Amino acid sequence: MLPCDVLRELATLFLRLGITAFGGPAAHIAMMRDEVVHRHHWLTDTEFLDLLAATHLIPGPNSTELAIHLGYKRCGWPGLIAAGVCFILPACLIVMAIAWGYTRYGDTPQLEGVMYGIGPVIVTIILHAVWKLGQTAVTSALAAMIGVAAMSLSLAGVNELLILAAGALLALMVRVARRPPRPPRAGPSTAPTAAAVAVAGATSFTAVSAAALAMTSTAVPVTLTRLTLFFLKVGSVLFGSGYVLVAFLRADLTERWGWLTDQQLIDAITVGQVTPGPVFTTATFIGYLLGGWAGALLATAAIFLPGFVFVALTQPLIPTLRASPSASGLLDGIVAASLGLMAAVTWHVARSAVVDLWTVGFFVVTAAVVLRWQPQSTWLIVAGSIVGWIVHE
């Protein structure tokens, strides 16, 4: 296949995912795994899991950064840009259209029927991905223990970053303890490690953007420059889930500067959650409310730009990290903990999505279809949305 054909195939795939990937980061990751590992065979599950682990080492939206990683892995720099932009663009356009209507009619669209049918489908898709990835990642009692502990701690409300750090540290300690002692070197090494390079690059980028914002953080009036710098900071330093994003946005936009009301912030978060693609398109909605079309475009570019930079800096280092016994243990711990977090997310999604006999039936039928035929996740999402809309009406 010619390079241009490979790039076109990549762009088409992530454009389709950007239109149909409902359900949040865990669902996005499950759908990407289904496409790039199961259907297209671009990667093995092990390679996919390493890229997933790498997204947890850098700030920003995990599923979007995974899309960027996959594009870079497949087609280099053109793939990095194509996969990221194609995954983000559909959601950005949809959210801008909703924001346009919101400013004129003062309400968000009612999507209860669509989400009613999609919810049980999402649960099935995530469960299937966790099971398949678990077969590759959980190869030892330690990995199983880390995964179960991560799921339990997440369900108990422990911060996901602490869980990932603990899983990585435990796996690293066990790997180092099992490694036979090496003979001393002739002299100390002054070469920076791959991990140090990655951390230094990420820290420098974060420091620059945060410092730039600090110069204007006390100003109350909304300008496109301040709006852009704020979302650049968010994309540069924000680890964690959508709940962390809510707290981050409320602290500055609502409480500190008074740019948004609480209701506007809630509506922005809701739109980001119920539309397909990245949850961070909440920034698109807020950008439109505060700065019109230009504000929407600048806020979107600013919050996602750091992810492109971080992926470009860190992906070339993944083989080096995997080749190092110690760093490989760290990645194994993050992978096992990530699967535990995905399992916990599945439980939360199931509790809110499978709520009556109809949704139980949706879940059972979808699970049977997946186990028997393993169709594309896109068609399952479309079918679920249609059936849900009919039944809910």
N, C-alpha and C positions, 0 to 999 in steps of 0.2 A: 504494500500500500504506500502511495506517495506521501511525503510529509504534509502536503496541503490537504490530502484526503483524511489523514490521521487527525489533523487539527480541526477539520470540519466535523468529523465524527465526534470529537471531544466536545466541541462547542455545542453541537446539537444535543448531546446527552445532558450537559449541565443546563442548557436552556430549558429542556423538558423537565428536569428536576426542579429548576427554579420556579416553574409554573405549577407543579403538582406536589412539591415536598411540604405537605402540611405536618403539623404535629410536634414541632420543636426539634432541637439539636439531636436528640437520641433517635428520632424517626428519620431525620436527614441522614445520619450516619448509617443507619440500617439500610436505607434505600441506596446509598452510594456503594455500600458493600455488595448488595445484591447485583448492582450493575457492573462494577469494575472487577469484582472477583468471580462471581458466579456466572455472569452472562458474557462479558467481554474477555475475561481471563487476562486482564492487563497486569494484575498483581496476584500474589498468593495471599492467603489470610495472614501469614506472618508479616509480610511487607505492609499490608494494610494496617495491622495492629501497631507496627512501629510508627507509621505516619500518624495514627490516632494518638499514640503516646506523645509524639512530638508536639501536637497541638496543645497538650496540657502544660507544656513547658514554657509557653509564651502567652502574653495577654491576647484578648480578643475573642471573637465568636468561634467556638470550636468547630462547628460543622462547616462554616464558611472557609476557615483556614484549612480544614481537611480537603475541601474542594480545590483550593489553591495548591495544596501539596500534591494532590492527585494529578492536576493539570501539569505541574512542573515535572513530576515523575514521568509522565507520559510524553510530553512534547517540549520540555525545557521552558525557556522564558516565554515563548509564544503561548504555550499551554498554560503556564501560570496565570497570564493575563486573561486568556480566553475562558478558562474554567471559572475563575473568580468572578469576572464581569458577567458571564452568562448565568451564573447562579444567583447573583445579586440583582441584575437588571429587571427581571420580571416582577419580583416583589417590590422593587423601588417604584416601578411604573404603576402597579396596582395601588400601592399605598399613597402615591401622589394623587391618583384619581379619587381615592376615598377622602383624602385631606381636602381636595378641592370641593367635593360635595359637603364635607363637614363644615367648612367655613361659610357655606351658603345656607345650609339647612339645619346646622347645629346638632347633627346626630350622626352616628355611625351605622353602617348597614347591618341588617339583622341576618346573621348567618347561623342561627341556632340549628336549623334543619340540616344544613350541610355538615356542620360539625358533629351533629348527633349521629350521622351515619359514618363519618370518617373516623371518629374516636375508636371504636372497636377494631377497625381495620389497622389503625396505627399500633394498637396493642399487639396484634398478631405479627406485624412486620418487625417491631422491635424485639419481641420474644424470639422470633426465628433467627434474627441476626445475632442476638446474645448467645443463643444455643450454638450456632455455627462457629462464631468467633471463640466461644469458650472451648470448643473441641480442639482448637489450635493453641490457645493461650494457656489453658489450665493443664499443664503437663506434669505438675508435681503437687505434692501435698501443700507445700508452701504457697503456691499460686492459688490453690483452691481456698486456703485459709484466708489469704489476703482478700480475695474476691468476696467471700462470705462476710468477713469483717467489714469491708467497705460498704457492702449493701446494708448491713445491720446499723452501722454508724450513721449512714446517710438517712435511713428511716428514723433514726433517733434524733435527727436534726443537727448533726455535727457538720461543720463547714466542709464543703467538698475539697477545698484546697488543702486543708489539714489532713483529710483522708488520703488524698493523692500523695502528699508529702510523707505521711506515715508509711504507706505502702511501699513507696520508693526506698525510704530509709531502711525498712525492715529487710527488703529483698537485697539491698546493697550490703547490709551488715552480714547477712547469711552468706552471700557470695564471697565476701572478703574472708570470712571465717573459714570457709571451706577451701580457699585457695592456698596451695603450698607456698611457703616462703621463698622469695626470690633472692638470689645473691646480690650483695650491695653493688651499686654502680660505681664507676671510677670517679665520678664527680657529679655535683648537682646539675639537674637539667633546668635550663632557663627558658625552654620553649613553652609557650602557653598551650594549655590543653584545649581541645575542641570545645569542651563545655565552657571554659573560661572565655573563649572568643565569642561564643553565642551569647553568654550572659552580658559580656561587655558591650556587644553591639546593641542588644535589646535595652540595656540600661542607658546607654548613651542616647538612643533615640527617644526613650521615655523622658529622660532628663531635659532634652532640648524642647520637646513639646510642652512639658509641664512648666518649664521656666518661661516659655513664651506666653502661656496662659496666665501665669502669675502676674505678669506686668499689667494685665487688664482685668484681673479677677474682681477688683473692687468697683469697677464701673457698672452702673445699673442699666443704662440704655442698651437696647439690643442693636447690634450692628452685625453685618455679615462676617466681619473679621473676628469679632468675639465669638460668634456662633461657631465659626469654623474651628477656631482654636480650642473651644470647649470640647467639641466632639473629637478633635484630634487627640486631646488628652484622654478622653474616655476610651477610645480605641487603643491607646498606647499603654494604659495602666490597668484596665479592668480585667481581672480574672473572675471566673465563676459564672453562675447561672443568670437567668433573666431576673431573678429576684434581687441579685446584687446590682444589676443595671437599674432597677426601679429605685433602690435606695440611693444610688449614685446620682441619678437624674433629679430626684426629689430634693436632695440636700442642696444642690446649687440652683437649679432652675425654678424651684417653687419656694423654698425657704430662704435661700440666701439672696437671690436676685429678684424674685417675684416676676419672672418672665411668663410663667404658666400658673394656672390655678390647679388645685388638686384634681378637679374633674377633668380638665384637659389632659393632665398627665395620665390619669387612669384610662382615658379614651385612647391616648397614644399607645400605651402599653397593650391595650386590648387589640388594637388594629395590628400591632406587630405580632401578637400571638395567633390571631385567627387567619391571617393571610399566609400564603405559602412562602417558602424561602426563609432567609435569616430573620431571627427575632430583632436583630439590631436595626432593621428598617423602621423601627420606632423613631430613630433619628430622622428619617425622611419625613415622617408625619410632623414631628416637632419643628423641623427646619421649615416646612411649608407654613405652619401656623405663625412662625416668628419672622420669616423672611421671604415668603412667596416661593415661586418656582426656583429662583436662584438660591434661596435658603435651603430648600429641599435637596437640591443637587450638591451644594457645598457640604451640608451636614452629612449626607450619605457618603460622599467621597472621603471626608475627614475621618469618619468613624471606621471605615473599612481599610483605608490606606495603610495604617500600621500593620495590619495582618499580612498584606502583600510583602511588606518589607521584612517582617519577622520570618515569614516562610522562606523567602529568598536567602536570608542569612543562615537559617538553621538547617534546611533540608540537606545541603551538601555535607553537613556534619553527622547526619544520622548513621551512615555506614561506619564512620570512625567511632562513634559511640557504641555501636553494636559490636564492633571488633574488639573493643576494650572489655575485658572480663568484668571490671568493676562497673563501668557505665552500662554494660549490657544488663547487669543485675538491676540497676536503677530503672532501666526501661521496662524490664520484666515486671517490676513492682508496680509501675505506673499503668501498664497494660492490664494487669490483674485487678487493680483498684478501679480502673476505668470501666471494666465490665461489671464490677459490683455496683458502681454508680448508675450504669445503664439499667441494671436489674431493678434498682430502687426507683428510678424514674418510671420504669414500666409499671411498677406497683401503683405509684401515684396516678399515672395516666389511667390505669385500669379502674381505679376507684372512682374517678370522675367521669369515665367514658362508658363503662359497663354498669348501667344503673337500673335496668328493668328487663323484662322478658325479651323485648325487641332487640335491645343491644346485646343481650346474652346470645340470642340467635345469630345476630350479625357476627359476633366473635367466633362462635362455633363453626358457622359456615365458612367464614374466611380462613380459619385455621385448617379446616378440612381441605379447602381448595389449595392452600399453600403447601400442605404436606403431600398432596396428590400430584399437583401440576406445576407448582412454583411459578406462577405467572409473574409478569412484570409488576412491580409495586405501583407503578403509575395507573395501570388499569384497575387495580384493587381500590386505589384512592378514588378514581372516577366513579366506579360502581358504587362504592360506599356513599359518596356524596349524593348520587342520584336517588338511591334507595332511601337514604336518610331524609332527604328533602321531601320525597313522596309520603313516607310514613309520618313524618313530623307535621306535615300540613294536614 
